[in-house]
Amino acid sequence: MRIFVIGHKSPDLDAMASVVEYTEYLEDLGRYKDAEIIPVRAGDANIETKKIFEKFHIDLPKTIEKFDIGPDDFFILVDHHEETQRHEAVQADKILEIVDHHRVNLNFSTPIRVDVRPVGATSTVIYDHFYASNLEASYKTSALALSGILSDTVGLKSSTTTGLDIEIAKKISKKIDEDIEKLTFEIFKAKSDITGLSPEEITKKDFKIFEFGGTNVFINQIETVESKKVLGMVGDLVKALEGVKAELNAELGFIIVTDILAIDSRVVYSTDEEKEIVEKAFVTQGSGNVADIGPKMSRKKDIAPALERVITKS
């Protein structure tokens, strides 16, 4: 039997790191003694992820497409669980576990092991498993966990950051002698790198598809220290957004441009309907396909729920 540990489509750093972390945890724990546990990714790694894996000399997991999935293969989902965010190869009746930190939207016909916690990163949840099981995480897992936490919590400054995120980040930082501020700066710099990316690639840089009241909603977030550069491409991004929505069967779409130094976000939209939703959700005014929504940094906590409230009432 093979068990594939996999993150969401369009994987970010926390998703990719969690795949490696949880594979090591399960192997050390021995929960599935007769199984081969394989870390895989559900898409291409973004620039941030590639640079962090290179920094710590860690190989990226192979893509799920490299494997022929058979009837004896199973899956463990990390950093996601909603059907719209799963890779197409993942069948619901083949899912053994879920480890996540996002809102709960579960619908399974049989019981499975689930650990979903209100913390800033899935890496926090997984690293806490090592502590609870009295297991010592390796250097590579520790480095990836710290990076995943800092990435998802925007350097421990996001509204999703909890005391557990901070506690674990500080413990790992001391353990592997990695300065939190310096690593955060490296992550911010890598997040902002859009060199050579087309408008479509930027539009899909870090997206998720949400199902809000029967409506598929595309939300891409671009975290950057060069927001003016990104917003200078609004015309091209609007065109790309229309194409991406059609490609991914999303009725609505939004690009969130988050300035991680200025602590400010702006929403790029392509239709009048999307403009109206943004204005109602964030009590703002849109102009030129852009609306300023202020210091809302977290897609999970600040942005997606506000959009959902408006969309499900309309």
N, C-alpha and C positions, 0 to 999 in steps of 0.2 A: 504493500500500500504506500502511495505517495501523498503527502500533505503539502499543498502549496500555500505559503504565507504571502498574501497579496494586498496591496493598497489600492486606492481609488484610481480611476482614470484621470489623466492629466496629473500625475503624481507630483506633489511638492516635496520639500526636504523632509518634513516630519513623516509623511507617508512612506517615503523610501527608507528613511532611517529606521522606522518602526518595523519594517519587514525584516531587516537584518537583526535588529534587537530581539524581536520576539522569537525568531528562529533559534538564536543562541539560547534564549531562556528555556524554550521547550526542550532543546537538546540536553541542556544541563539538568533540567528537572526530571527528564525521563518520562514525561506523561504518555508519550506514544512510542513505546519501546520497540515495536515491530515495524514502525513506519520510517520512511525517508522523508525528512522535512526539508523543503526546498524554498528558499526566498526568491520571489519573482516580482517583476514590475508590470504594471498595466498600461504602460506607455513610455514615451521618451522622457529621459531625465532632463529637467530644465538646467539652465546655466548655473544657478545657485547650488543645486544638488551636485552637479558634476564637480564644481570647484571644491566643495566641502569634502566629497569622497576622495578627490585627488589630494587635498591637503593632508588627510590622515592616511593616505596610501591604502584605500579600501576599494575593492572591486565592486562595481555596480551589479546588482542582481540582474540575471538574464530576463528578457521579456517572456511573458507567458506563451507567446507565439512560438517560442523555440521548443515547446513540448507538445507532444500528442496526448491530449487529455483522454483518459480511458475511464471505464466504469468503476475502477477501483481507486480512482483519484479523488481527493477531498480538498477542501479549502478552509483557510482561516483568514478572516477579513480584519485588517488593521486600518485605523484612521478613517473608516467609513463603514456604512452598512446599508444605506438606502439603495434600492434597486437601480435607480437612475445613475448611480455613481460606480456601480460594479462593472467589471470587465464582462464582455459578452460570454466568455468561456465559463464563467462562474454560475453554476446551477444552484438554486436555493436549497434543494434537498441534499446537496453535497457540502454544505457549510457546517463546520463543526464548532467554530468559535467566532466571536466578535470581540475586538478590543478597540475602543473608540472614545472620543470625547465630544462628539457632536450630539445634537438633539436626537431623541429617540423616535424612530418611525419603523417599528418592527412588525413583520407579519409572516410568521413561519408556522408550518403545519405540525412540526415536532419540536420538542425542547432542545435548545442548544446552550452552550456555555457563553454567557455574555458579561462583559465588564465595560460599562460605559460610565465615565465619571465627568463631573463638571470641572475640569481643569483646563489649562491652557494648551496642552499638547498630548498626543497619544504617547509620545516618548516618556512623559512623566508617569503615565499609568504603567507602562511596561517596566520602567526602571524601579518603580515601587514594588513590582512583583519580585524582582531580584532581592530586595530588602526583606520582603515578607517571607520569602522561601529560604533565607539565609544563604543566598548564592552570590558569588563575586563576579560581577560583569567584567568582561575583558576590556582592554584599552579601546579597541575599535568600537565596541558597543557603547562604552562610556562617552567617547568622543562624539559619536553620532547622536546619542541621546541629548547631550548638552546642546549640540547644534540644532537639533529638532526643536527643543524647548525654546531656545533663543529666537529661532526663526518664527515659530508659530505665535509667540508672545511679543513679538517685535522688541526683543531685547528686554523682556520682563516688564514692558510698559503698556501692553495691551490691556483692555478692560477684562479680558478673559484670564489674566494672570492670577493665580491663587498662591496662597502661602506654601502649598506643597510644591508648586513649580519652582518657586524661589529657593526653597530648602534643598530640593534635589539638585538644582542647577549649581548652587554654591558648593554642595558636597562633591559633585563631579568635578567642578573647576579645581578644587583643592586636590582631589585624587589624581588628576591627570596633568596638573600644573598648567592649566590653560586659562588665561585671563578673560573674564566674561566680557569686559568692554572691548577689548581688542578683537575677540572672536565675533562679537556682535557687529562691529564695524566691517569686518570682512564679509559677513553675511549680508549686511545692508548694501555693500558695494556690489556684491554678486547679484543680489536681487534686482538692482538697478540696471544691469547690463542688458541692453537690447540691441547691441551691435550686430548688424547683419540680419536681424529678424524682419520679416515682412509684416505688413499690417495685420494679416491673418494670423501669423504666428504670435504677434503681440496680443491680439484679441483672444487667443487660446492659451496664453502663457500660464495661467493658473485658474482654470475654470472648474465649476461644478454645475451640474444640472439638478435643480430642485423641483419637486412636484408639490405645488401649492394649490390645493383644492381642485385637482384635476388638470391644472395648467403646468406645463413644463417650462421652467424658468432658468435661463442661462445667466450665471453670474460669474464674471471673470474679475479677478483682482490683480492689479499691477502695483506692487509695493516698490517705491522708488525714492531716490534722493534727487531725482531730476524730473519732477512732475511737469515742469514747463516744456521740456523736450517731448514728453509723451503727449501732452495736451496740444502741442503744436501740430500734431498729426490727426486731429479730430476728424477732419473730412474723410481721410483714408480709413480711420477706425470705424466710423459709422457705416461705410460701405462694407467693410469686412464683417462687421457685426451682423448685418443683414444676411450675408452669405453663410456665416457660421450658424445662425439660427435655423436656416433652411437645411443645412447639412445635418444638424443634430436634432432636428424635429422639436425645436423649442419655439413656443408661441411668443415668448417675451425674452428680451435680453438686455443686460446691463454690464458695462465695464466700469469697475471701480478703480480710480487712479488715486492711490494713497501715498501721500508724501510722508515718509516715516521720520523725517527730521522736523518738518513743520507741524506734524500731527494734524493733518487735514486731509479730507477725502473729497473727490469730485466724481460724479456719476456721468458717464457718457451713455446716451440712449439714441435710438434711431427713429422712433415713431412718436406721434402725438399721444398715443395711449401710454407708452412708457414714460413720457414726460409728465403726464398727469399723475401716474402712479408714484413717481419719485417725489413730485411736489407735495402730494398728500402724505406720503410716508415720512418725509423729513422736514415738512413745513418750510419749504424753500421755493425758489423761483428758478426755472431753467431757461437758458438762453443759448442759442447756437449749438444745440445738442449736448449741453453740459450744465450740470447743476451742482452747486457747492453744498455739501451736507455737513461740513464742519468736522470736528474731531472724532469722527466715527471710524475706528481702525479695524474692528473685527467683523469680518463677513459673517461669522458664526453667531455672534452675540448682538452686534450693533446694526448690521445691514440686512441680512436675510430675514430675520423676524419682522422687521419694520415693513419690508416689501410684502412679506406674506400676509400681514394683517390687512393691508389695503387690497391686495389681489384677491384674497378669499372673500372679501366683503363686496367686491364689484360684480 
